[in-house]
Amino acid sequence: MKMLKSTLAVVTAATVLATSGFAQAGATLDAVQKKGFVQCGVSDGLPGFSVPDATGKILGIDADVCRAVAAAVFGDATKVKFSQLNAKERFTALQSGEIDVLSRNTTWTSSRDAGMGLMFAGVTYYDGIGFLVNNKLGVKSAKELDGATICIQAGTTTELNVSDYFRGNGLKYTPITFDTSDESAKSLESGRCDVLTSDKSQLYAQRSKLATPTDYVVLPETISKEPLGPVVRKGDEEWFSIVKWTLFAMLNAEEAGITSKNVEAEAKSTKNPDVARLLGADGEYGKDLKLPKDWVVQIVKQVGNYGEVFEKNLGKSTPLAIDRGLNALWNNGGIQYAPPVR
């Protein structure tokens, strides 16, 4: 019921916007340039994706996507401000014009893409729903969870997917819903529920914040497809293209071996025509996006290519220690793939 009310609320908001003329499509880039920064919606605190450090700086792969957009538009990755949003707030904030882009571990679905006045600009992270349990439960598979009490964050795709999985496998469960992921995790830790379910990336992130992370295990099953990516308002194709090609630029840079350390040198001396086009040494491809000639150079120099951003926030050297897996490039065993700049 909570998810139904939330969905109705955001659909109603979209209808109001469409008739009121507020946050009109086509004007986002002009508005961003006029105010001098990108307003980015992120999570309310998810390690690896968007979480404040001790100084209040928002860190994570989702936050870095927004910094990359700022680097492309302004040549300055610091020209971004963050709005921390829970799952139920996120779409209304984007629809209302409160934020310019939503980069908040949000799943691309047909209803969100076609029925809510939104457009997904790509996939930052390929994910899937899983289950986190305490080792003392003695469970090795999700199919052993018959009768379990399960903590779920309200307003997410997880509620429906878990319901489908349990019904499809002839299992029963009792859901307990919470507004924030932290509330869900604390309830697992306190014993109020047997299982915490969410995107697997979020489970690893929440496990890292528990008092004794090694007491908990993510079960092997992945029960859904959860492509997570940045979202913009529908109808503003100009802004949509900028956000989309920012992500594609980061992927193309990794594929070409262009890093934050060598990008400036490569832009000046490369003999590779694909790299020359990507970095603005050949052609005027930035002009098509209303961006400076060196937009990709600024993204990679200031934020990094996709692989650098992944490893810094989610990789083996971090507390999450997540494998690239599906998020490896297409030519390295994964499915991350970007169209060329040409």
C-alpha angles and dihedrals in degrees: 000000000000091000091048092052091046092051092048090050095054094042088052089049090053091052091050091050093049091055100036099054091229115145090012116206117253096034103082099098092048091049092047093050092047095053092039102232145061115249106215127191114217137166125288090250124324118160113235093018108050124336132140118248125216091284094048095255111144111237130187145082093280091051090048091055087059091047088053090053089052091049090052095048102036104016084240122095092196093067094094134100124200132222113197108217136179121225095267095049100046103083096042089051090055096042092050094051093247088127132028097214135010113220101168119128088277122164120234107231135163095248093050093044097044108023108039105053092256138122127204111221098202142302119294094175132013107218143159138203119267142160132256118203139172112257090233089068086073094220121146101172138034088237088070092062098091108145094012125148108233129200113217133176111240122238095032137113087246094081095061096038093052090048090052093048096050094044091047091052096043093246131139128217142166115233123211113190129206134184096230136039091232091058090051093050094047090052091054090049093049092050096246088127134025097219140029115209129192140110107323092240089057091048091055089047094049092045089056089060096051120105092246109019094179090065089070134066134194108230117236099245122100106194103184148021112256112178104185121201150139119292133205135179116280118250099037099097092167093061092038090057093050094052092043095049092045089063091042090051091056091051094045091049092055091048090051093048092247112150138174088262100052105026097098093048092046091050089058102040112021118132092189109104094208091053091045091055092045094052097042097251090119127035133357101269094141090062090065088061094040088247132128120271092252097047094125092046090055093048094051096038095051103030108015137237119294094268093050092050092047095050094045094053108025110010137106095285092058129077088254094056093192120178116233089238109149088002093067115104118276091252092052103053100282137092102240106125134161131195114244128263103239 
